[in-house]
Amino acid sequence: MKLRIIFAMLMSFSLSLVMSGWITFLNMGAQSNFFGIWINAWILAWPAAFIVAFILGPIIQKLSKKIADTL
């Protein structure tokens, strides 16, 4: 369980950081207040991403194994 929580934290941290930054940049461009808005978006996104990664992680892993085994 500890490994699952750590994995979900790290995966959700990195994905939410990159995706919130990318979407903020696409929506706003490089404005002077970009980083403040990006960090705010990331703070809102990380908890949701953690829950999704924690719940769906094992399901996606099993699905990935099935797909990999058939290729």
C-alpha positions in Angstrom: 0.0 0.0 0.0 2.9 2.4 0.8 4.3 1.9 -2.7 0.9 2.6 -4.2 0.5 5.9 -2.3 4.0 7.0 -3.2 3.6 6.1 -6.8 0.2 8.0 -7.0 1.7 11.0 -5.3 4.7 11.2 -7.6 2.8 10.5 -10.8 0.0 12.9 -10.0 2.5 15.6 -9.0 4.4 15.4 -12.2 1.4 15.0 -14.5 -0.6 17.7 -12.9 2.3 20.1 -12.8 3.1 19.6 -16.5 -0.5 19.5 -17.7 -1.7 22.5 -15.7 1.3 24.5 -17.0 0.7 23.5 -20.6 -3.0 24.2 -20.6 -2.5 27.5 -18.7 0.1 28.5 -21.3 -2.2 27.6 -24.2 -5.1 29.5 -22.7 -3.1 32.6 -21.6 0.2 32.7 -23.4 3.3 34.1 -21.7 1.8 36.9 -19.6 3.4 38.5 -16.6 1.1 36.7 -14.2 1.5 33.3 -15.8 3.3 31.6 -13.0 0.8 32.7 -10.3 -2.1 31.4 -12.4 -0.2 28.2 -13.2 0.6 27.5 -9.6 -3.0 28.1 -8.6 -4.2 25.8 -11.3 -1.7 23.1 -10.2 -2.8 23.4 -6.5 -6.4 22.7 -7.6 -5.4 19.9 -10.0 -3.0 17.9 -7.9 -5.5 16.5 -5.3 -7.9 15.4 -8.1 -5.0 13.8 -10.1 -3.8 12.0 -6.9 -7.3 10.5 -6.3 -7.5 9.4 -10.0 -4.0 7.9 -10.0 -4.6 6.1 -6.7 -7.9 4.6 -7.8 -7.3 3.9 -11.5 -3.6 3.0 -11.2 -4.1 -0.7 -10.5 -6.8 -1.0 -13.1 -4.6 0.7 -15.8 -1.7 -1.4 -14.8 -3.7 -4.6 -15.3 -5.1 -3.3 -18.6 -1.6 -2.4 -19.8 -0.3 -5.9 -19.0 -3.2 -7.5 -21.0 -2.5 -5.3 -24.0 1.3 -5.9 -23.8 0.7 -9.6 -23.5 -1.3 -9.6 -26.7 1.2 -7.7 -28.8 
